Amino acid sequence: MLINLPVEVREVLQKLSAAGFESYIVGGCVRDALIGENPKDYDVCTNALPAQIKAVFSEYRTVDTGIKHGTVTVLIDKMPIECTTYRLDGKYSDGRHPDSVIFTENLREDLSRRDFTVNAMAYNPKEGLIDYFGGQKDLFARILRCVGDADTRFNEDGLRIMRALRFLSVLDFEPDTFTAAAIFRNQKLLDNISKERIAGELTKLVCGKNATAILDRHSSVFSQIIPETAPMVGFEQRNKYHIYDVWKHTAVAVGAAKPDKYVRLALLFHDIGKPACFKQDATGAGHFSGHEEVGADMTDTILRGLKYDNQTITTVRLLVRNHYITPVADRTSVKKLLSEIGYQNWKLLAEVIRGDNMAKRSMCYDRIPIIERMKSIADDIIESRECYTIGMLAIDGTRISELGASGRDIRRILSSLLTDVINDVTPNTGSALLSRAKEIYRNIQLGSVYYG
């Protein structure tokens, strides 16, 4: 078996070998290479101690990435390659990190401490694949199996539960019987894991090709990390548009959308406000008035609790808040939408609305061609550079101030002008807008009712 390695990685292996040490690429890079994917990064394991690694690469820049755990990062032509000494882990008192590590000369011992068999393979060009635990067989059978005892692996590091779900989603694998049972048995270990680490795995998981099945089957695990999702599970919607309960609908919607972080996180939370807003009419039909507003607030709280960055929080909240709009494919409606949320957010929202409707009864599929027409109209508006923001008006605040207006009145006048332009009431020319601005300002001075 031959894995094509970057020249920088080959150089690391060759230099360690020339110095008399064993060395192999290990973990995810081996797994990805075997299934024909380009590894994002390369990790090397070796029997060289950290000081010896640094001595071998004395002519290169090295970084003590995790020196007490045996890891030194070597930079070869700006490519970072982590080199870690074979080790055995001590007890995991915090359920996340080993209290201590013991360096070993034995590759098998090092591989035995890793999480899953598909991540416990090593390779170098001279010896080929080193696979003590059947990782290659599991990889091609699409099975995720813990190395050794599954309960032990998860108790060592509770984040491995989320890593397991992430791999099941991204790789579209099935867990073996023991790993599957251990995930549920140990899910409370996630309470001890930092929110940032959970968020990192969650984002990758929801963007996986098998996200629908993983969300659907593991609702209790998601309730463990996001308790607000628990009421969604089994909550029947009781209306003609839906065929699934709220959680199953969510799972299907996530999988039906493009694998974009913002889109899929928005779909994960888009109906989280429904249980709190549920009401039945006289016929017994269910309604969820205001669930998008409630859901947006809940989403904000959840994402902040998971320590997501502000850009993600702001974008996902906006998408949840607007996911329930009625699609209308006319130019004025699209301009109003672009004015409210912007072109980039609209492109994301269109994907959210599409995913949402793909998870409903087939009658809702009729909305998808409308969304496509709206996307085409929006693209044409952008290409034609038609006005949909105040900054695109042919008049600015300086010209308005020359009329005597100031502060809040200038903003009100510009907002009213934009509304007129979007509704084709006033053309977007300097003279027409100035004339209309004078009229609006007179009305403000007279105390007329103003809508801007």
C-alpha positions as CSV (number, residue, x, y, z in Angstrom):
1,M,0.0,0.0,0.0
2,L,1.3,3.4,-0.9
3,I,0.1,6.7,0.5
4,N,1.2,9.8,-1.4
5,L,2.7,12.1,1.1
6,P,3.6,15.8,0.8
7,V,7.3,16.5,0.5
8,E,7.4,18.3,3.8
9,V,5.9,15.2,5.6
10,R,8.4,12.9,3.8
11,E,11.2,15.1,5.0
12,V,10.1,14.8,8.6
13,L,9.9,11.0,8.4
14,Q,13.2,10.8,6.6
15,K,15.1,13.0,9.0
16,L,13.8,11.1,12.1
17,S,14.7,7.8,10.4
18,A,18.2,9.0,9.5
19,A,18.7,9.9,13.1
20,G,17.9,6.3,14.1
21,F,14.3,6.8,15.3
22,E,11.0,5.2,14.3
23,S,8.4,7.6,12.8
24,Y,4.9,7.2,11.2
25,I,2.1,9.4,10.2
26,V,-0.8,8.6,12.4
27,G,-4.5,9.1,13.1
28,G,-6.9,11.1,10.9
29,C,-4.4,11.7,8.1
30,V,-4.0,8.0,7.6
31,R,-7.8,7.4,7.7
32,D,-8.5,10.2,5.2
33,A,-5.8,9.1,2.8
34,L,-7.1,5.5,2.8
35,I,-10.6,6.7,1.7
36,G,-9.2,8.9,-1.0
37,E,-9.6,12.3,0.8
38,N,-6.8,14.9,1.1
39,P,-5.8,15.2,4.8
40,K,-6.1,18.7,6.2
41,D,-3.0,18.2,8.3
42,Y,-0.5,15.5,9.2
43,D,0.5,14.2,12.7
44,V,3.6,12.1,13.2
45,C,4.3,9.7,16.1
46,T,7.8,8.7,17.0
47,N,9.9,7.0,19.7
48,A,12.1,10.1,19.7
49,L,11.7,12.1,22.9
50,P,10.7,15.8,22.6
51,A,14.3,17.0,23.2
52,Q,15.5,14.6,20.5
53,I,12.9,15.8,18.1
54,K,14.0,19.3,18.5
55,A,17.7,18.3,18.1
56,V,16.8,16.5,14.8
57,F,15.1,19.6,13.5
58,S,17.5,22.2,15.0
59,E,17.8,23.9,11.6
60,Y,14.0,24.4,11.5
61,R,11.7,26.4,13.6
62,T,10.0,24.2,16.3
63,V,7.2,25.1,18.7
64,D,6.7,23.4,22.1
65,T,3.0,22.8,21.3
66,G,2.4,20.3,24.1
67,I,5.8,19.5,25.4
68,K,4.7,17.8,28.7
69,H,2.5,15.5,26.5
70,G,5.4,14.9,24.1
71,T,4.3,17.1,21.2
72,V,6.6,19.4,19.3
73,T,5.4,21.2,16.1
74,V,8.0,21.3,13.3
75,L,7.6,23.9,10.6
76,I,8.8,22.7,7.2
77,D,8.5,25.5,4.6
78,K,5.7,27.0,6.7
79,M,3.8,23.7,6.9
80,P,3.2,22.8,10.6
81,I,3.7,19.1,11.4
82,E,3.0,17.9,14.9
83,C,5.5,15.2,16.1
84,T,4.6,13.4,19.3
85,T,6.5,10.8,21.3
86,Y,4.9,7.4,21.7
87,R,3.1,7.6,25.1
88,L,0.8,5.9,27.5
89,D,-1.8,8.1,29.3
90,G,-2.3,8.1,33.0
91,K,-5.7,8.5,34.7
92,Y,-8.2,11.1,33.4
93,S,-9.4,12.7,36.6
94,D,-11.2,15.5,34.8
95,G,-12.7,13.3,32.1
96,R,-10.9,15.2,29.4
97,H,-7.1,15.2,29.9
98,P,-4.7,12.6,31.2
99,D,-3.2,13.6,34.6
100,S,0.2,12.4,33.4
101,V,1.8,10.7,30.4
102,I,4.5,8.0,30.3
103,F,6.7,7.9,27.2
104,T,7.1,4.5,25.7
105,E,9.2,2.9,23.0
106,N,6.3,0.8,21.8
107,L,4.1,1.9,18.9
108,R,1.3,-0.5,19.7
109,E,1.0,0.8,23.2
110,D,0.7,4.3,21.8
111,L,-2.0,3.3,19.3
112,S,-3.9,1.4,21.9
113,R,-4.8,4.6,23.8
114,R,-6.5,6.2,20.8
115,D,-10.3,6.7,20.5
116,F,-11.5,4.7,17.4
117,T,-9.9,1.9,15.4
118,V,-10.1,4.0,12.2
119,N,-8.0,6.6,14.0
120,A,-5.5,4.1,15.4
121,M,-3.5,3.3,12.2
122,A,0.0,4.4,11.4
123,Y,2.0,4.5,8.2
124,N,5.4,5.2,6.7
125,P,6.6,4.5,3.2
126,K,9.1,1.8,4.3
127,E,6.8,-0.4,6.4
128,G,3.5,0.5,4.9
129,L,0.3,0.4,7.0
130,I,0.5,-0.6,10.7
131,D,-2.9,-1.6,11.9
132,Y,-3.1,-3.6,15.1
133,F,-6.8,-3.1,15.8
134,G,-8.6,-3.7,12.5
135,G,-9.0,-0.1,11.6
136,Q,-8.7,-0.6,7.9
137,K,-11.3,-3.4,7.9
138,D,-13.7,-1.1,9.9
139,L,-12.9,1.8,7.6
140,F,-14.0,-0.1,4.5
141,A,-16.9,-1.7,6.3
142,R,-18.0,1.9,7.4
143,I,-18.0,0.9,11.1
144,L,-17.0,3.1,14.0
145,R,-15.6,1.1,16.8
146,C,-13.7,2.1,20.0
147,V,-10.2,0.8,20.5
148,G,-10.6,-1.7,23.4
149,D,-13.4,-1.1,25.8
150,A,-15.9,1.7,24.7
151,D,-16.9,2.7,28.3
152,T,-13.2,3.1,29.2
153,R,-12.5,5.2,26.1
154,F,-15.5,7.6,26.8
155,N,-14.7,7.9,30.5
156,E,-11.2,8.9,29.7
157,D,-12.5,11.8,27.6
158,G,-16.2,12.6,27.4
159,L,-15.7,14.7,24.3
160,R,-15.1,11.4,22.4
161,I,-18.9,10.9,22.5
162,M,-19.4,14.0,20.4
163,R,-16.4,13.0,18.2
164,A,-18.1,9.7,17.7
165,L,-21.3,11.3,16.6
166,R,-19.3,13.7,14.4
167,F,-17.5,10.8,12.6
168,L,-20.8,8.9,12.2
169,S,-22.3,12.0,10.5
170,V,-19.3,13.2,8.4
171,L,-18.1,9.7,7.3
172,D,-21.6,8.3,7.1
173,F,-20.6,5.3,9.3
174,E,-22.5,3.0,11.6
175,P,-21.3,2.3,15.2
176,D,-20.6,-1.2,16.3
177,T,-23.0,-2.5,19.0
178,F,-20.7,-1.8,21.9
179,T,-19.8,1.7,20.9
180,A,-23.5,2.5,20.1
181,A,-24.6,1.4,23.6
182,A,-21.7,3.2,25.3
183,I,-22.6,6.5,23.7
184,F,-26.0,6.5,25.5
185,R,-24.7,5.0,28.7
186,N,-22.1,7.7,29.1
187,Q,-23.8,10.8,27.6
188,K,-23.8,12.6,31.0
189,L,-20.0,12.8,30.7
190,L,-20.6,15.7,28.3
191,D,-21.6,17.9,31.3
192,N,-17.9,18.0,32.2
193,I,-16.7,19.1,28.7
194,S,-16.0,22.7,27.8
195,K,-18.7,24.4,25.8
196,E,-16.2,25.5,23.1
197,R,-15.1,22.0,22.5
198,I,-18.7,20.8,22.2
199,A,-19.5,23.6,19.8
200,G,-16.6,22.7,17.6
201,E,-17.8,19.1,17.2
202,L,-21.5,20.1,16.9
203,T,-20.7,22.4,13.9
204,K,-18.9,19.6,12.1
205,L,-21.6,17.1,13.0
206,V,-24.5,19.1,11.6
207,C,-22.6,19.7,8.4
208,G,-22.1,15.9,7.9
209,K,-23.7,13.9,5.1
210,N,-25.5,11.7,7.7
211,A,-26.6,14.5,10.0
212,T,-30.3,13.6,9.8
213,A,-29.9,10.0,11.0
214,I,-27.5,11.0,13.8
215,L,-29.8,13.8,15.1
216,D,-32.8,11.6,14.9
217,R,-31.2,8.6,16.7
218,H,-29.4,10.5,19.4
219,S,-31.9,13.1,20.6
220,S,-31.1,12.3,24.2
221,V,-27.4,13.2,23.6
222,F,-28.4,16.5,22.1
223,S,-30.7,17.2,25.0
224,Q,-27.8,16.6,27.3
225,I,-25.7,19.3,25.6
226,I,-28.7,21.6,24.7
227,P,-31.5,20.9,27.2
228,E,-33.8,23.3,25.3
229,T,-34.1,20.6,22.5
230,A,-35.7,18.1,24.9
231,P,-39.3,19.4,24.5
232,M,-39.0,19.1,20.7
233,V,-38.6,15.3,20.8
234,G,-41.9,13.6,20.1
235,F,-43.8,17.0,20.0
236,E,-46.6,16.4,17.4
237,Q,-47.3,19.5,15.3
238,R,-50.9,18.6,14.5
239,N,-51.3,20.5,11.3
240,K,-51.6,19.8,7.6
241,Y,-48.2,20.9,6.6
242,H,-46.2,18.5,8.8
243,I,-45.6,14.8,8.8
244,Y,-43.0,14.6,11.6
245,D,-42.8,15.7,15.2
246,V,-40.7,18.9,15.8
247,W,-37.4,17.1,16.4
248,K,-37.7,14.7,13.5
249,H,-38.7,17.6,11.3
250,T,-35.6,19.4,12.5
251,A,-33.3,16.5,11.7
252,V,-34.7,16.0,8.2
253,A,-34.5,19.8,7.5
254,V,-30.9,19.9,8.6
255,G,-29.9,17.0,6.2
256,A,-31.9,18.5,3.3
257,A,-29.9,21.7,3.3
258,K,-26.5,22.6,1.8
259,P,-23.7,21.8,4.3
260,D,-23.1,25.4,5.3
261,K,-22.4,26.1,9.0
262,Y,-24.8,29.0,9.3
263,V,-27.6,27.3,7.3
264,R,-27.4,24.0,9.2
265,L,-27.1,25.6,12.7
266,A,-30.1,27.8,11.8
267,L,-32.1,24.7,10.8
268,L,-31.1,22.9,14.0
269,F,-32.7,25.7,16.0
270,H,-35.3,27.1,13.6
271,D,-38.3,25.4,15.4
272,I,-36.9,25.3,18.9
273,G,-39.5,27.9,20.0
274,K,-42.5,25.8,18.8
275,P,-43.2,23.8,22.0
276,A,-43.5,27.1,23.9
277,C,-45.8,28.7,21.3
278,F,-48.1,25.8,20.6
279,K,-51.9,26.4,20.5
280,Q,-54.7,24.4,19.1
281,D,-57.8,25.9,17.4
282,A,-61.4,24.7,17.7
283,T,-60.7,22.0,15.1
284,G,-57.7,20.7,16.9
285,A,-55.2,22.0,14.4
286,G,-51.9,23.1,15.9
287,H,-50.5,26.6,15.4
288,F,-47.1,28.1,16.5
289,S,-47.7,31.9,16.2
290,G,-44.5,33.8,17.1
291,H,-42.3,30.8,17.3
292,E,-39.7,32.4,15.0
293,E,-39.2,35.3,17.4
294,V,-39.1,33.1,20.5
295,G,-36.8,30.7,18.7
296,A,-34.4,33.5,17.7
297,D,-34.1,34.6,21.4
298,M,-33.5,31.0,22.5
299,T,-30.9,30.5,19.7
300,D,-29.0,33.6,20.9
301,T,-28.9,32.3,24.4
302,I,-27.9,28.7,23.4
303,L,-25.1,29.9,21.0
304,R,-23.7,32.3,23.6
305,G,-23.7,29.5,26.2
306,L,-21.8,27.3,23.7
307,K,-19.3,30.2,23.3
308,Y,-19.8,30.6,19.5
309,D,-18.3,33.7,18.0
310,N,-20.4,36.8,17.5
311,Q,-20.6,36.5,13.7
312,T,-22.1,33.0,14.0
313,I,-24.5,34.1,16.8
314,T,-25.7,37.2,14.8
315,T,-26.1,35.3,11.5
316,V,-27.9,32.2,12.9
317,R,-30.2,34.3,15.0
318,L,-31.2,36.4,12.0
319,L,-31.9,33.2,9.9
320,V,-34.0,31.7,12.7
321,R,-36.0,34.9,13.1
322,N,-36.7,35.2,9.4
323,H,-37.1,31.5,8.4
324,Y,-40.9,31.7,8.4
325,I,-41.4,34.5,5.8
326,T,-43.9,33.9,3.1
327,P,-42.0,33.5,-0.2
328,V,-43.2,36.1,-2.8
329,A,-41.4,36.3,-6.1
330,D,-41.9,39.9,-7.1
331,R,-39.2,42.5,-7.4
332,T,-40.5,44.9,-4.8
333,S,-40.8,42.1,-2.2
334,V,-37.3,40.9,-2.9
335,K,-35.9,44.4,-2.6
336,K,-37.6,44.9,0.7
337,L,-36.0,41.6,1.9
338,L,-32.6,42.6,0.7
339,S,-33.0,45.9,2.4
340,E,-33.9,44.2,5.7
341,I,-31.2,41.5,5.8
342,G,-28.7,42.0,3.0
343,Y,-27.8,40.0,0.0
344,Q,-25.4,37.5,1.6
345,N,-27.9,36.7,4.4
346,W,-30.7,36.3,1.9
347,K,-28.7,33.6,0.1
348,L,-28.3,31.8,3.4
349,L,-32.0,32.3,4.3
350,A,-33.1,30.9,0.9
351,E,-31.3,27.7,1.8
352,V,-32.8,27.6,5.2
353,I,-36.3,28.0,3.8
354,R,-35.7,25.3,1.2
355,G,-34.5,22.9,3.9
356,D,-37.4,23.6,6.1
357,N,-40.0,23.0,3.3
358,M,-38.2,19.8,2.2
359,A,-39.0,18.4,5.6
360,K,-42.7,19.0,5.4
361,R,-45.5,17.4,3.4
362,S,-45.2,17.4,-0.4
363,M,-47.6,20.3,-0.7
364,C,-44.9,22.5,0.7
365,Y,-42.5,21.6,-2.1
366,D,-44.4,24.2,-4.2
367,R,-42.6,26.9,-2.3
368,I,-39.2,25.8,-3.5
369,P,-39.6,27.1,-7.1
370,I,-40.8,30.4,-5.7
371,I,-37.6,30.6,-3.6
372,E,-35.6,29.8,-6.7
373,R,-37.3,32.7,-8.6
374,M,-36.6,35.0,-5.7
375,K,-32.9,34.0,-5.8
376,S,-32.8,34.9,-9.5
377,I,-34.5,38.2,-8.9
378,A,-32.1,39.0,-6.1
379,D,-29.1,38.1,-8.4
380,D,-30.5,40.4,-11.1
381,I,-31.0,43.3,-8.6
382,I,-27.4,43.0,-7.5
383,E,-26.1,42.7,-11.1
384,S,-28.2,45.7,-12.1
385,R,-27.0,47.6,-9.1
386,E,-30.6,48.6,-8.2
387,C,-31.1,50.5,-5.0
388,Y,-32.1,48.6,-1.9
389,T,-30.0,50.3,0.8
390,I,-29.8,53.9,2.0
391,G,-26.2,54.0,0.9
392,M,-27.3,53.3,-2.7
393,L,-29.6,56.3,-2.8
394,A,-28.7,59.1,-5.2
395,I,-28.8,61.5,-2.3
396,D,-27.1,61.5,1.0
397,G,-27.4,63.0,4.5
398,T,-25.4,66.0,3.5
399,R,-27.9,67.1,0.9
400,I,-30.7,66.5,3.4
401,S,-29.0,68.6,6.1
402,E,-28.9,71.5,3.6
403,L,-32.7,71.5,3.9
404,G,-32.3,72.3,7.7
405,A,-32.9,68.8,8.9
406,S,-30.5,67.2,11.4
407,G,-29.9,64.1,13.4
408,R,-32.9,61.7,13.7
409,D,-34.8,63.6,11.1
410,I,-32.2,63.0,8.5
411,R,-32.3,59.3,9.2
412,R,-36.1,59.3,9.0
413,I,-36.1,61.2,5.7
414,L,-33.5,58.8,4.1
415,S,-35.5,55.8,5.4
416,S,-38.7,57.1,3.8
417,L,-36.9,57.9,0.5
418,L,-35.6,54.3,0.4
419,T,-39.1,53.0,0.9
420,D,-40.3,55.1,-1.9
421,V,-37.6,53.9,-4.2
422,I,-38.1,50.3,-3.4
423,N,-41.8,50.7,-4.0
424,D,-41.2,52.6,-7.3
425,V,-43.0,55.7,-6.0
426,T,-39.9,57.9,-6.5
427,P,-37.1,57.3,-9.0
428,N,-33.6,57.0,-7.6
429,T,-32.3,60.3,-9.1
430,G,-30.9,63.3,-7.2
431,S,-33.5,65.8,-8.3
432,A,-36.5,63.5,-7.7
433,L,-35.2,62.5,-4.2
434,L,-34.4,66.0,-3.2
435,S,-37.9,67.2,-4.2
436,R,-39.5,64.3,-2.2
437,A,-37.1,65.0,0.8
438,K,-38.4,68.6,0.9
439,E,-41.9,67.3,1.1
440,I,-41.2,64.8,3.8
441,Y,-39.3,67.4,5.9
442,R,-42.2,69.8,5.6
443,N,-44.5,67.1,6.9
444,I,-42.2,66.4,9.8
445,Q,-42.1,70.1,10.7
446,L,-45.9,70.3,10.6
447,G,-46.1,67.2,12.8
448,S,-47.8,65.0,10.3
449,V,-48.0,61.3,10.9
450,Y,-44.8,59.8,9.7
451,Y,-43.9,56.3,8.6
452,G,-40.3,55.8,7.8
